[in-house]
Amino acid sequence: MTQLRVHEAARLLGVSDDTVRRQVAAGSIDGSTDASGHLVLDGASLATYLRDRSGAPGDGGAGSARNRFVGLVTAVTVDGVMAQVEVQAGPHRIVSLISAESAHELGLEVGTLATAVVKATSVMIDTPKGLG
């Protein structure tokens, strides 16, 4: 069973360590104490917590893409007919190239709430050395 320290879980959730501790105290995430007396979180419980909260606010849309990251637009760079849009979704920075016309029609500007939708045929997964 994978166990994560509070700071690791906080980084994954994009929240403070104190917020994670409050979620454990509320019973939303399973936590226990390791041999050193540190609070650790059950990886499966954290995965369930993340999955249950992964829906886009007010989304309601349907489609075949399952990978949806809700965040704030942090940059929009328009160059000719193309635009580079950056979205910060929790700890994830997602960069997309779309047409300048689409960026304009969507009203994308810094601070806009947006959902990055990822549909790919190949996704690589990596783990830190020593895990696995």
N, C-alpha and C positions, 0 to 999 in steps of 0.2 A: 504494500500500500504506500503510495506517495504521500509524504508529508511536507508541507511548506511552512516556512517561518512567516510571521505576520508581515514583515516588510516585503517579502516576495509576493504574497497574495495581494497586498496593497498596490504594488507596482502593476500586477496583472489586471486589477480592477480599475486602476487609474484613480485611486482614492488614498486618503491618509491611513497611516497605521491605526490611529484611534478609531476611524470609521470601521475598519476590519474588526477591531476588538469589540466594538458595539454590536456588530452583526453576529459575532460569536456569542456574546452575552444574551442577545435576543433569540438565539437558537436558529438563526437563518443559515449559519455555516457551522459545521461540526468542528470543534476544537478540543485539544487535549494538551497535557503537559508532557514534554519529552523527559528523558533521563536527566537532563541538565536543568530542568525546571522552567524551560521556555515554552511559551504557548506555540503550538503547531496546529496547522489546519489539515484536515483530510482532503487530499487532492480530488477525490471523487465528489465529495460534498461541495467543494468550491466549483467544480465543473458543472454540477447541477444548478448551483446558485447563478452562475454566469449564463447558462443555457436558458433558465427560466426568465432571465431579465434581458435577453438579447433582442427582443422585438423592438422595432422602430416606433417611437412615440407617434401616435396619430397616423401610423403607416397605412394599415388597411389594404395595401396593395397586394396583388397576387402575381406570382411569376415563378419561373423555374429556378431562378438564382436563389440560393439559400444563404449566401454569405453577404450579409447586410451590416454595414458599419455606420451607425449614426454618430455624427459629430458636427463640429463647427468648421466652416471654411476659414482657413488661415491665410490663404494667398490665392490670387487669381492673376495670372500673367497672360495677356492677350498679345499675340504676335501674328498679324495677318489674319488668316482664316482659322487658325488654331488657338486654343487656350489651354494653359496648364493650370489645373485646379488642385489645391492641396487641402485635405480635410484631416483634422485631428480628431480621432475617435478614441477616447480614452488614451491609452499609451501608444496607440497606433497612428502613424502618419501615413496617409494614403494619397498618392499622387496620380492624377488622371489627365490624359490628354483628350479633349473634346473639341468640337468645332466652336469657334468664337460665337457663331450664331446661337448655338445651344446654350452656351454660358450666359449670353445676353437674355435669351428667352426664359431661362430658369431664374434670372435675377441674382446670379451668384456674385457675391461680394464678401469681403472679409466680415466675419461675424454671422453669416447666414447659416441657419441650421440646414444640414444636408445629409443624405444617406448615400454612401458609396456602396455600390452593388458590384460584387465580384463574381464573374462567371468564367471559369477557366477549365481547360481540359487537363492541365498539369499544374499541380501545386506541390512544392517541395516542403518537407518537414525536417527540422533539425533539432537536436537536443544538445544541451551543454555536455562537454566531455565528461565521461565517468558515469553518466546516467543512461538508462536504457535497458 
